[in-house]
Amino acid sequence: MLAINGGAMADAVDGLKAAGETPDKKARNRSPAYPSFGLKEAVEKAKIFNAVEGFVDVPADVAIKTLGFTPTGSTGLRALAALIHFGLLIQSGSGSGRRVKLSEAGKTIALAPDERAEERNAALRAAAIRPKLYAALWTKYGGKLPSDNTLEYDLLREHEFNPDSVKGFIKDFRATMEFAKPGLSAILVAESGEFTASTQPEGNAGEGHRTPPPIKEKPMAAVGQPDAQPFDLPVPLIGGGTATLRMPRPISGEDYDHMVAFLDANLKALRKALVRDPIVPKVEPEP
């Protein structure tokens, strides 16, 4: 049994990595850090937090009570960590001084009116791949998730996942992607700090955080085109310089149509991460 009280509660947050994982299981195969539930549930809890606490930072045990859990229970600790994983809450301090508050992304998602829906949706897309393992998997599969069996195989083999937790993780991960519908550009948006600039690194949700192994670049060959070679399409920019789109050649007509549709659907989200308009100097009127 795990008894937590006072400052020990906050320290326990650092030790809990995923749903169902408690200190007495450390000898077993441990999964990498990930949220204990999906983004949709995290958003609902962030709205509850905002309705009660607003933008004020509060002690971690108070936040857990606000979310409807008992501060001394591991379920509440994991719920709090999940909101931090998605970047909806940010934390400061440590031990008995640990405090949390709504992040800028959390404010956007919880409060944006319907006429600001695109802003809210962009924040959701960034939040969906905020957890490092979520981002690694979404990037690995190019935004097109394989079967649950393939996901399970890759998680067990490449990420040393706990077999007892893998199916629950896949269910939450898939539901999060279907809920937020992030394109690959969402990874660039999240890394740019557009919605996560005020959040702390994910590792703060737990000391000893294990980052997933780097994704190895695969050969450029397209499916069904083993002889494909890299092809770079230079795009001259009006302001100077060149943007380059790299693709395999040849590719199938289906892959080509998918690529065009994918770029069209994601370029709007990319704008927020890439564009910096020139600053026009203010001209003072002559006296």
C-alpha positions as CSV (number, residue, x, y, z in Angstrom):
1,M,0.0,0.0,0.0
2,L,1.1,3.5,-0.7
3,A,0.4,6.1,1.9
4,I,0.9,9.8,0.9
5,N,0.4,12.9,3.0
6,G,1.6,16.4,3.2
7,G,4.6,17.2,1.0
8,A,5.1,13.5,0.2
9,M,2.1,13.7,-2.1
10,A,3.8,16.0,-4.5
11,D,7.0,14.0,-4.5
12,A,4.9,10.9,-5.4
13,V,3.7,12.7,-8.5
14,D,7.4,12.5,-9.6
15,G,7.4,8.8,-9.3
16,L,4.1,7.9,-11.0
17,K,4.6,7.4,-14.7
18,A,1.5,5.9,-16.1
19,A,-1.9,4.4,-15.2
20,G,-1.7,1.5,-12.9
21,E,1.9,2.0,-12.0
22,T,2.8,2.2,-8.4
23,P,6.2,2.0,-6.6
24,D,5.8,-1.7,-5.7
25,K,5.8,-2.5,-9.4
26,K,9.2,-1.0,-10.1
27,A,10.8,-4.4,-10.4
28,R,8.5,-5.1,-13.4
29,N,8.9,-3.8,-16.9
30,R,8.1,-0.1,-16.7
31,S,6.4,1.8,-19.6
32,P,7.7,5.2,-20.7
33,A,5.9,8.2,-19.3
34,Y,2.5,8.9,-20.8
35,P,-0.9,10.4,-19.8
36,S,-3.2,8.0,-17.8
37,F,-6.2,9.0,-20.0
38,G,-6.9,10.7,-23.3
39,L,-7.0,14.3,-24.3
40,K,-10.9,14.5,-24.4
41,E,-11.1,13.6,-20.7
42,A,-8.1,15.9,-19.9
43,V,-10.0,18.8,-21.6
44,E,-13.1,18.1,-19.5
45,K,-11.0,18.2,-16.3
46,A,-9.2,21.4,-17.4
47,K,-12.6,23.1,-17.8
48,I,-13.5,21.9,-14.3
49,F,-10.3,23.3,-12.9
50,N,-10.9,26.7,-14.7
51,A,-14.5,26.9,-13.4
52,V,-13.3,26.5,-9.8
53,E,-9.8,28.0,-9.7
54,G,-9.7,30.3,-12.7
55,F,-6.1,31.4,-13.6
56,V,-4.8,31.2,-10.0
57,D,-2.0,28.8,-9.2
58,V,-3.0,26.4,-6.4
59,P,-1.2,23.7,-4.3
60,A,-1.1,20.4,-6.1
61,D,-3.3,18.6,-3.4
62,V,-6.0,21.4,-3.8
63,A,-5.9,20.9,-7.6
64,I,-6.4,17.1,-7.1
65,K,-9.5,17.8,-4.9
66,T,-10.8,20.3,-7.5
67,L,-10.6,17.5,-10.1
68,G,-12.7,15.3,-7.9
69,F,-10.0,13.0,-6.4
70,T,-8.5,12.3,-3.0
71,P,-5.1,13.9,-2.6
72,T,-3.7,10.7,-1.0
73,G,-4.8,8.4,-3.8
74,S,-2.7,7.5,-6.8
75,T,-5.6,8.0,-9.2
76,G,-5.6,11.7,-8.4
77,L,-1.9,12.0,-8.8
78,R,-2.0,10.4,-12.2
79,A,-4.9,12.6,-13.3
80,L,-2.9,15.7,-12.4
81,A,0.1,14.4,-14.2
82,A,-2.0,13.7,-17.3
83,L,-3.1,17.4,-17.5
84,I,0.6,18.4,-17.2
85,H,1.5,15.9,-20.0
86,F,-0.9,17.5,-22.4
87,G,0.3,21.0,-21.4
88,L,-3.1,22.0,-20.1
89,L,-1.7,22.7,-16.6
90,I,1.8,24.0,-15.7
91,Q,3.6,23.4,-12.4
92,S,6.1,25.2,-10.3
93,G,7.9,24.4,-7.1
94,S,8.6,21.0,-5.6
95,G,7.7,18.9,-2.6
96,S,5.1,20.6,-0.3
97,G,5.5,23.8,-2.3
98,R,4.4,22.3,-5.6
99,R,1.7,24.4,-7.3
100,V,-0.2,24.2,-10.6
101,K,-2.2,26.5,-12.8
102,L,-3.9,26.6,-16.1
103,S,-1.5,27.1,-19.1
104,E,-2.0,29.4,-22.0
105,A,-3.1,26.4,-24.1
106,G,-5.5,25.4,-21.3
107,K,-7.0,28.8,-21.3
108,T,-7.5,28.8,-25.0
109,I,-9.1,25.3,-25.0
110,A,-11.3,26.0,-22.0
111,L,-12.5,29.5,-22.9
112,A,-12.3,30.1,-26.7
113,P,-15.8,31.0,-28.0
114,D,-17.2,29.4,-31.2
115,E,-16.0,32.3,-33.3
116,R,-12.5,31.5,-32.1
117,A,-12.9,27.8,-32.9
118,E,-9.8,27.6,-35.2
119,E,-7.7,29.0,-32.3
120,R,-9.1,26.3,-30.0
121,N,-8.7,23.6,-32.5
122,A,-5.0,24.5,-33.2
123,A,-4.4,24.4,-29.4
124,L,-6.0,21.0,-29.3
125,R,-3.9,19.7,-32.2
126,A,-0.7,20.9,-30.4
127,A,-1.9,19.4,-27.0
128,A,-2.5,16.0,-28.6
129,I,1.1,15.5,-29.5
130,R,2.5,17.3,-26.4
131,P,3.3,14.0,-24.6
132,K,6.6,12.8,-26.0
133,L,5.5,9.2,-26.7
134,Y,2.4,10.5,-28.5
135,A,4.5,12.7,-30.7
136,A,7.0,9.9,-31.4
137,L,4.3,7.5,-32.5
138,W,2.4,10.1,-34.6
139,T,5.6,11.0,-36.4
140,K,6.7,7.4,-36.9
141,Y,3.5,6.5,-38.7
142,G,3.2,9.7,-40.6
143,G,-0.2,10.6,-39.2
144,K,-1.7,7.3,-40.5
145,L,-2.0,4.9,-37.6
146,P,-1.7,1.2,-38.2
147,S,-3.7,-1.6,-36.6
148,D,-3.8,-2.0,-32.8
149,N,-1.8,-5.2,-33.2
150,T,1.0,-3.3,-35.0
151,L,0.9,-0.5,-32.4
152,E,1.1,-3.1,-29.6
153,Y,4.1,-4.9,-31.3
154,D,6.0,-1.7,-31.8
155,L,5.3,-0.4,-28.2
156,L,6.5,-3.7,-26.7
157,R,9.6,-4.0,-28.9
158,E,10.8,-0.4,-29.3
159,H,9.5,1.3,-26.1
160,E,9.7,-1.6,-23.6
161,F,6.1,-1.1,-22.7
162,N,4.4,-2.9,-19.8
163,P,2.3,-5.6,-21.4
164,D,-0.4,-5.0,-18.8
165,S,-0.8,-1.4,-19.8
166,V,-0.3,-1.4,-23.6
167,K,-3.9,-2.0,-24.7
168,G,-5.3,0.8,-22.4
169,F,-2.6,3.1,-23.8
170,I,-3.5,2.3,-27.4
171,K,-7.2,3.0,-26.7
172,D,-6.4,6.4,-25.2
173,F,-3.8,7.3,-27.8
174,R,-6.1,6.5,-30.8
175,A,-9.1,8.3,-29.2
176,T,-6.9,11.4,-28.7
177,M,-5.8,11.4,-32.3
178,E,-9.4,11.0,-33.5
179,F,-10.6,13.8,-31.1
180,A,-7.9,16.4,-32.0
181,K,-7.1,15.3,-35.6
182,P,-3.6,16.7,-35.5
183,G,-1.6,16.8,-38.8
184,L,2.2,16.3,-38.7
185,S,2.4,20.1,-38.7
186,A,1.0,20.1,-35.1
187,I,4.4,18.8,-34.0
188,L,6.1,21.8,-35.4
189,V,3.5,24.1,-33.8
190,A,4.0,22.5,-30.4
191,E,7.8,22.8,-30.7
192,S,7.5,26.4,-31.7
193,G,5.9,27.3,-28.4
194,E,2.8,28.8,-30.0
195,F,0.6,27.2,-27.4
196,T,3.1,25.8,-25.0
197,A,5.6,28.5,-24.4
198,S,4.6,28.9,-20.8
199,T,4.7,25.2,-20.0
200,Q,7.5,23.4,-18.3
201,P,9.3,20.5,-20.0
202,E,7.3,17.3,-19.8
203,G,10.0,15.7,-17.7
204,N,8.9,17.8,-14.7
205,A,5.9,15.6,-14.4
206,G,8.2,13.0,-13.0
207,E,11.9,12.7,-12.2
208,G,13.6,10.0,-14.1
209,H,11.5,10.6,-17.1
210,R,12.6,8.3,-20.0
211,T,12.4,10.0,-23.4
212,P,11.5,7.6,-26.2
213,P,14.4,6.5,-28.4
214,P,15.0,8.8,-31.4
215,I,13.1,7.9,-34.5
216,K,15.5,6.5,-37.1
217,E,15.1,7.9,-40.6
218,K,13.8,5.3,-43.0
219,P,14.9,5.0,-46.6
220,M,13.0,7.2,-49.1
221,A,11.4,4.3,-50.9
222,A,7.6,4.5,-51.3
223,V,5.3,1.6,-50.6
224,G,5.2,-0.6,-53.7
225,Q,8.0,1.4,-55.3
226,P,11.3,-0.3,-54.2
227,D,13.3,1.6,-56.8
228,A,12.1,5.1,-55.6
229,Q,14.8,7.7,-55.3
230,P,14.7,11.0,-53.4
231,F,13.4,13.9,-55.3
232,D,13.7,17.5,-54.1
233,L,11.2,20.1,-55.3
234,P,12.7,23.6,-54.7
235,V,10.2,26.4,-54.1
236,P,11.7,29.9,-54.6
237,L,10.6,32.3,-51.9
238,I,9.7,36.0,-52.7
239,G,11.8,37.3,-49.8
240,G,14.8,35.2,-50.9
241,G,15.9,31.7,-50.2
242,T,14.2,28.4,-51.1
243,A,11.9,26.0,-49.4
244,T,12.4,22.4,-50.4
245,L,9.8,19.6,-50.5
246,R,11.4,16.2,-50.5
247,M,9.5,13.2,-51.8
248,P,10.2,9.8,-53.3
249,R,10.0,9.3,-57.1
250,P,8.2,7.5,-58.5
251,I,5.1,7.3,-56.3
252,S,1.7,6.0,-56.9
253,G,-1.2,8.2,-57.9
254,E,-2.9,7.4,-54.6
255,D,0.2,8.5,-52.7
256,Y,0.4,11.7,-54.8
257,D,-3.2,12.7,-54.1
258,H,-2.8,11.9,-50.4
259,M,0.3,14.1,-50.3
260,V,-1.4,17.0,-52.0
261,A,-4.5,16.7,-49.7
262,F,-2.2,16.4,-46.6
263,L,-0.3,19.6,-47.4
264,D,-3.4,21.5,-48.2
265,A,-5.0,20.5,-44.9
266,N,-1.9,21.4,-42.8
267,L,-0.4,24.5,-44.3
268,K,-2.8,26.8,-42.3
269,A,-1.5,25.3,-39.0
270,L,2.1,25.6,-40.3
271,R,1.6,29.3,-40.8
272,K,1.4,30.0,-37.1
273,A,4.7,28.2,-36.5
274,L,6.7,29.5,-39.5
275,V,5.6,33.0,-40.3
276,R,7.2,36.1,-38.8
277,D,6.0,39.2,-40.6
278,P,8.5,42.0,-40.9
279,I,8.2,44.8,-38.3
280,V,7.2,48.0,-40.0
281,P,8.9,51.0,-38.2
282,K,6.4,53.5,-36.9
283,V,6.7,56.8,-38.6
284,E,6.1,59.7,-36.2
285,P,4.2,62.6,-37.8
286,E,6.2,65.7,-38.4
287,P,5.4,68.5,-36.0
